[in-house]
Amino acid sequence: MDNIQKNVDNIITNKYFTAVLVAIVVIYHSAIGFKLPDFLVPIISHPIFTFIILILIAFVFAFNDNTEQPLKKSIFVAIIFLIPSLS
């Protein structure tokens, strides 16, 4: 059992595996293109809500001890969050 845990940890910590996994999730999510419920659209499009979400993203990555570069990751996620609102 210890050997299985060690192998899983090696796979999860592999940066190439996580990059491919993130790319697959992003492509899958963009292919689905789900529609939000009508009551959420005005809330999400409000600039204060966007600001709060971006602050939460920054805090999550800044205070996570396992991340090597919290600022770069929080900026990346914030950009991903803002791209749909710009179009």
GIPEVEN-V490396 format. One line per field, one symbol per residue. ss: DSSP state (H for helix, E for strand, L for the rest). burial: b if it has 16 or more other ideal C-beta (glycine too) atoms within 10 Angstrom, else e. A space follows every 10 residues. Layout:
ss: ???
burial: ???
This chain:
ss: LHHHHHHHHH HHHLHHHHHH HHHHHHHHHH HHLLLLLHHH HHHHLLHHHH HHHHHHHHHH HHLLLLLLLH HHHHHHHHHH HHHHHHL
burial: eeeeeeeeee eeeeeeeeee eeeeeeeeee eeeeeeeeee eeeeeeeeee eeebeebbee beeeeeeeeb eebbeebbee eeeeeee
